[in-house]
Amino acid sequence: MGLTHELPLREKAGAGEAQPGPVKFGRELKEQQFLFDPAYRNLNHGSFGTIPRFIQAKLRGYQDQAEARPDPFIRYEYPKLLDESRAAIAQLLGVPTDTAVFVPNATAGVNTVLRNIVWNPDGKDEILHFDTIYAGCAKTIDYVIEDRHNLVSARCIPLAYPCEDAAILAAFHAAVDASTAAGHRPRLCLFDVVSSLPGVRFPFEALTAACRTRKILSLVDGAQGVGMVDLGHLPTVDPDFFVSNCHKWLHVPRGCAVLYVPRRNQPLIRSTLPTSHGFVPRAVEARFNPLPPSAKSEFVNNFEFVGTVDNAPYLCVKDAIKWREEVLGGEARILEALTEMARTGGKMVAGILGTEVLDNATQSLTRCSMVNIGLPLAVEGGGQEGREGLSVIPKSDISAVTNWILRVLIDEHKTFVALYVYNGQWWARLSAQVYLELDDFEWAGQTLKEVCARVAKGEYKQ
């Protein structure tokens, strides 16, 4: 029986029968299927995601099974269910099942890779990354350098948005050349599928190919990835390591991310974080493993049980993929609709504010489900002061203004918008999603216009 019949999404007036075909995206879907406070507008799906009621019921069902029979479920039933979810996400990515495992989030995946790499003892290895790196990943690099007593160093590649993908690739090659010229060994490059702030699509496919050409390991951070951009061609892209949150855009409960490691690189990933029963030491005799014996690969077995935590979100992956297929109409329909909504809605908001969308001539930056719109607020000394319509704010007030806007949006308008300062101007990052409509973007534009006008009057100082 299909999911549409298990949990009707729309009913004919007076008939009580579920309408056939994919559900219409928008407010009705939000009211019937999602868990939001009716007064709250969720314009920031990109930070934490959310789940429909159907997936909430599945999650609680798995949790109930664990509580009803803890040992039989955790030791024997859970691994089978986990394999089903691994198979489902592997099929979505087009990769072999034995190359896909789950970790709590993308940050954990990046940590797992960077802390497992054995750096050369001559201290010449270097990690390359772009200046748009997620802060948690940047700090992970900082820790690895410190923990390995400077056996490895890092090189940041600056970008100037809006730029074309070719400029990003050129910056990468220039950084590799500069690293080599300085006597370093470019060993690994960390880059995004869609960066966080600004939230723009990255040319990760071309960068992966460039890494391969330059004999550098590619670590692709798809924290914003599966469920918002097409990743079904992952084997063709062929990254050395890839991680993507499922709980952001795939409608999976928090926290759950898929870690893909092709077979050729699995020997490099010796341990999970934390190390647990699946670890097989090389220098000493294998220790006792209290879990049932497994014929799976060392890599898969390593990630199957990593201490006692609630792994029920991992089991929901197959259910979320099926729900998106049978109810929402499949990945292609979802991705096309959300990209169009983000682009159209972003232009609408920019028109209301008298500003612009962060994009390039080829629109490659907005080929995703998020859009960045400039606010009519400039930072003093940031190079944008002379532009018409922008109110100039002292640099010392950046934090005060940002936090004041966020509190006003939450307390007075019952919403949240990701804000950041880039290139001397404030920007807002908005998310498109199946439960939103263009009316929500129009409302966001009017709300941001009002709040920015209050900032210009100095209300944030009161």
ChimeraX attribute file (.defattr): number of C-alpha atoms within 10 A of each C-alpha:
attribute: neighborCount
match mode: 1-to-1
recipient: residues
	/A:1	5
	/A:2	10
	/A:3	16
	/A:4	19
	/A:5	14
	/A:6	10
	/A:7	13
	/A:8	17
	/A:9	22
	/A:10	18
	/A:11	12
	/A:12	9
	/A:13	7
	/A:14	6
	/A:15	7
	/A:16	10
	/A:17	13
	/A:18	16
	/A:19	14
	/A:20	13
	/A:21	11
	/A:22	16
	/A:23	19
	/A:24	15
	/A:25	17
	/A:26	16
	/A:27	15
	/A:28	15
	/A:29	18
	/A:30	18
	/A:31	14
	/A:32	14
	/A:33	19
	/A:34	17
	/A:35	13
	/A:36	14
	/A:37	10
	/A:38	9
	/A:39	9
	/A:40	12
	/A:41	19
	/A:42	22
	/A:43	21
	/A:44	18
	/A:45	19
	/A:46	25
	/A:47	16
	/A:48	13
	/A:49	19
	/A:50	22
	/A:51	20
	/A:52	19
	/A:53	14
	/A:54	16
	/A:55	22
	/A:56	18
	/A:57	12
	/A:58	18
	/A:59	20
	/A:60	13
	/A:61	14
	/A:62	20
	/A:63	17
	/A:64	13
	/A:65	16
	/A:66	18
	/A:67	12
	/A:68	11
	/A:69	10
	/A:70	14
	/A:71	12
	/A:72	12
	/A:73	18
	/A:74	17
	/A:75	14
	/A:76	13
	/A:77	14
	/A:78	22
	/A:79	18
	/A:80	13
	/A:81	18
	/A:82	22
	/A:83	20
	/A:84	19
	/A:85	25
	/A:86	25
	/A:87	22
	/A:88	20
	/A:89	24
	/A:90	21
	/A:91	14
	/A:92	19
	/A:93	19
	/A:94	16
	/A:95	21
	/A:96	16
	/A:97	19
	/A:98	20
	/A:99	21
	/A:100	26
	/A:101	26
	/A:102	28
	/A:103	24
	/A:104	20
	/A:105	21
	/A:106	27
	/A:107	21
	/A:108	21
	/A:109	28
	/A:110	25
	/A:111	18
	/A:112	19
	/A:113	21
	/A:114	21
	/A:115	21
	/A:116	15
	/A:117	14
	/A:118	12
	/A:119	17
	/A:120	12
	/A:121	11
	/A:122	9
	/A:123	15
	/A:124	19
	/A:125	21
	/A:126	22
	/A:127	22
	/A:128	24
	/A:129	23
	/A:130	21
	/A:131	15
	/A:132	20
	/A:133	20
	/A:134	17
	/A:135	13
	/A:136	14
	/A:137	21
	/A:138	17
	/A:139	12
	/A:140	17
	/A:141	23
	/A:142	15
	/A:143	15
	/A:144	19
	/A:145	17
	/A:146	13
	/A:147	12
	/A:148	15
	/A:149	11
	/A:150	16
	/A:151	18
	/A:152	26
	/A:153	22
	/A:154	22
	/A:155	17
	/A:156	15
	/A:157	18
	/A:158	14
	/A:159	14
	/A:160	12
	/A:161	16
	/A:162	15
	/A:163	16
	/A:164	18
	/A:165	19
	/A:166	11
	/A:167	14
	/A:168	21
	/A:169	16
	/A:170	11
	/A:171	16
	/A:172	23
	/A:173	17
	/A:174	13
	/A:175	20
	/A:176	24
	/A:177	15
	/A:178	14
	/A:179	20
	/A:180	14
	/A:181	10
	/A:182	10
	/A:183	10
	/A:184	20
	/A:185	20
	/A:186	26
	/A:187	23
	/A:188	21
	/A:189	22
	/A:190	23
	/A:191	26
	/A:192	27
	/A:193	26
	/A:194	26
	/A:195	21
	/A:196	20
	/A:197	19
	/A:198	24
	/A:199	25
	/A:200	27
	/A:201	25
	/A:202	22
	/A:203	19
	/A:204	22
	/A:205	17
	/A:206	15
	/A:207	24
	/A:208	23
	/A:209	17
	/A:210	16
	/A:211	22
	/A:212	15
	/A:213	9
	/A:214	14
	/A:215	12
	/A:216	20
	/A:217	19
	/A:218	24
	/A:219	25
	/A:220	25
	/A:221	27
	/A:222	27
	/A:223	29
	/A:224	29
	/A:225	25
	/A:226	25
	/A:227	24
	/A:228	26
	/A:229	23
	/A:230	16
	/A:231	18
	/A:232	17
	/A:233	13
	/A:234	17
	/A:235	13
	/A:236	12
	/A:237	15
	/A:238	17
	/A:239	22
	/A:240	21
	/A:241	20
	/A:242	27
	/A:243	31
	/A:244	29
	/A:245	30
	/A:246	32
	/A:247	30
	/A:248	27
	/A:249	24
	/A:250	21
	/A:251	22
	/A:252	28
	/A:253	25
	/A:254	20
	/A:255	20
	/A:256	25
	/A:257	28
	/A:258	28
	/A:259	27
	/A:260	26
	/A:261	25
	/A:262	19
	/A:263	13
	/A:264	9
	/A:265	12
	/A:266	17
	/A:267	13
	/A:268	14
	/A:269	17
	/A:270	20
	/A:271	22
	/A:272	24
	/A:273	16
	/A:274	9
	/A:275	14
	/A:276	17
	/A:277	19
	/A:278	20
	/A:279	19
	/A:280	17
	/A:281	11
	/A:282	8
	/A:283	6
	/A:284	7
	/A:285	8
	/A:286	10
	/A:287	10
	/A:288	7
	/A:289	12
	/A:290	8
	/A:291	12
	/A:292	8
	/A:293	8
	/A:294	10
	/A:295	7
	/A:296	11
	/A:297	11
	/A:298	16
	/A:299	24
	/A:300	21
	/A:301	19
	/A:302	21
	/A:303	22
	/A:304	20
	/A:305	20
	/A:306	19
	/A:307	12
	/A:308	8
	/A:309	8
	/A:310	11
	/A:311	22
	/A:312	24
	/A:313	26
	/A:314	29
	/A:315	25
	/A:316	27
	/A:317	28
	/A:318	20
	/A:319	20
	/A:320	24
	/A:321	22
	/A:322	17
	/A:323	21
	/A:324	19
	/A:325	17
	/A:326	17
	/A:327	21
	/A:328	20
	/A:329	16
	/A:330	15
	/A:331	20
	/A:332	13
	/A:333	13
	/A:334	20
	/A:335	21
	/A:336	16
	/A:337	16
	/A:338	23
	/A:339	22
	/A:340	16
	/A:341	24
	/A:342	24
	/A:343	21
	/A:344	14
	/A:345	26
	/A:346	31
	/A:347	22
	/A:348	21
	/A:349	30
	/A:350	21
	/A:351	15
	/A:352	18
	/A:353	22
	/A:354	15
	/A:355	19
	/A:356	19
	/A:357	22
	/A:358	23
	/A:359	21
	/A:360	14
	/A:361	9
	/A:362	11
	/A:363	13
	/A:364	16
	/A:365	26
	/A:366	24
	/A:367	23
	/A:368	29
	/A:369	31
	/A:370	31
	/A:371	28
	/A:372	29
	/A:373	26
	/A:374	25
	/A:375	27
	/A:376	24
	/A:377	24
	/A:378	28
	/A:379	23
	/A:380	18
	/A:381	12
	/A:382	16
	/A:383	12
	/A:384	17
	/A:385	18
	/A:386	10
	/A:387	11
	/A:388	10
	/A:389	14
	/A:390	21
	/A:391	21
	/A:392	21
	/A:393	21
	/A:394	12
	/A:395	13
	/A:396	10
	/A:397	13
	/A:398	17
	/A:399	11
	/A:400	11
	/A:401	22
	/A:402	17
	/A:403	13
	/A:404	17
	/A:405	20
	/A:406	17
	/A:407	15
	/A:408	15
	/A:409	18
	/A:410	15
	/A:411	11
	/A:412	9
	/A:413	14
	/A:414	15
	/A:415	19
	/A:416	21
	/A:417	23
	/A:418	21
	/A:419	21
	/A:420	18
	/A:421	20
	/A:422	16
	/A:423	13
	/A:424	18
	/A:425	22
	/A:426	19
	/A:427	26
	/A:428	21
	/A:429	24
	/A:430	27
	/A:431	26
	/A:432	30
	/A:433	27
	/A:434	18
	/A:435	19
	/A:436	21
	/A:437	15
	/A:438	17
	/A:439	13
	/A:440	19
	/A:441	23
	/A:442	19
	/A:443	14
	/A:444	25
	/A:445	23
	/A:446	15
	/A:447	18
	/A:448	21
	/A:449	19
	/A:450	12
	/A:451	18
	/A:452	21
	/A:453	15
	/A:454	13
	/A:455	20
	/A:456	16
	/A:457	10
	/A:458	12
	/A:459	13
	/A:460	17
	/A:461	10
	/A:462	4
